[in-house]
Amino acid sequence: MRQRTKQPQRRGPSRFRKTEATRLVRAALDAGLSVARVECDPASGRITVVPGKADEANVTNEWDEIENVRAKSEVG
């Protein structure tokens, strides 16, 4: 009698693709908008382009802070 082996759990289908987000950003740039950030909701597949300058978005994360500390330590 064969033993049943547990199959690895697979991911479900992707709700959005990188190419879709790229097309959306290119279309916004072609329309004359500057893109501050792109938000992707994996649950619904909704892709949102937030117009504006990147500085206006004021988006930072912990990796930005780590990079700033590392850069300061290399200088001094």
C-alpha positions as CSV (number, residue, x, y, z in Angstrom):
1,M,0.0,0.0,0.0
2,R,1.3,3.4,-0.9
3,Q,1.8,6.1,1.7
4,R,0.2,9.4,1.1
5,T,2.6,12.2,0.9
6,K,1.6,15.7,1.9
7,Q,1.5,17.9,-1.1
8,P,3.0,21.4,-0.7
9,Q,0.4,24.1,-0.4
10,R,0.4,26.2,-3.5
11,R,-0.4,29.9,-3.8
12,G,-3.6,31.0,-5.4
13,P,-3.5,32.9,-8.7
14,S,-2.0,36.3,-8.6
15,R,-4.5,39.1,-8.6
16,F,-2.3,41.6,-10.4
17,R,0.9,41.3,-12.4
18,K,4.0,43.5,-12.5
19,T,3.4,44.3,-16.2
20,E,-0.1,45.7,-15.3
21,A,1.4,48.0,-12.8
22,T,4.2,49.0,-15.2
23,R,1.7,49.9,-17.9
24,L,-0.4,51.9,-15.5
25,V,2.7,54.0,-14.4
26,R,3.8,54.5,-18.0
27,A,0.3,55.7,-18.9
28,A,0.3,58.1,-16.0
29,L,3.7,59.5,-17.1
30,D,2.6,59.8,-20.7
31,A,-0.4,61.8,-19.5
32,G,2.0,64.2,-17.9
33,L,1.5,63.2,-14.2
34,S,4.4,62.6,-11.9
35,V,4.0,59.4,-9.8
36,A,4.6,59.6,-6.1
37,R,3.9,55.9,-5.4
38,V,2.0,52.9,-6.6
39,E,-0.3,51.0,-4.2
40,C,-1.2,47.4,-4.9
41,D,-3.9,45.6,-2.9
42,P,-3.3,41.8,-3.2
43,A,-6.7,40.9,-1.8
44,S,-8.7,42.7,-4.5
45,G,-6.1,43.1,-7.2
46,R,-6.6,46.9,-7.2
47,I,-3.6,49.0,-8.4
48,T,-3.6,52.7,-7.5
49,V,-1.2,55.3,-8.8
50,V,-0.8,58.2,-6.4
51,P,0.2,61.3,-8.4
52,G,2.6,63.9,-7.1
53,K,6.2,64.3,-6.4
54,A,7.9,61.6,-4.4
55,D,8.9,64.2,-1.8
56,E,5.3,65.1,-1.3
57,A,4.4,61.5,-0.4
58,N,6.7,61.6,2.6
59,V,6.9,57.9,2.6
60,T,9.7,56.4,4.6
61,N,10.3,53.0,5.9
62,E,12.7,51.4,8.4
63,W,15.1,50.5,5.6
64,D,15.5,54.1,4.6
65,E,16.4,55.0,8.2
66,I,18.9,52.1,8.3
67,E,20.5,53.2,5.0
68,N,20.8,56.8,6.4
69,V,22.5,55.6,9.6
70,R,24.9,53.4,7.6
71,A,25.7,56.3,5.2
72,K,26.4,58.7,8.1
73,S,28.7,56.1,9.8
74,E,30.7,55.7,6.6
75,V,31.2,59.4,6.3
76,G,32.4,60.1,9.8
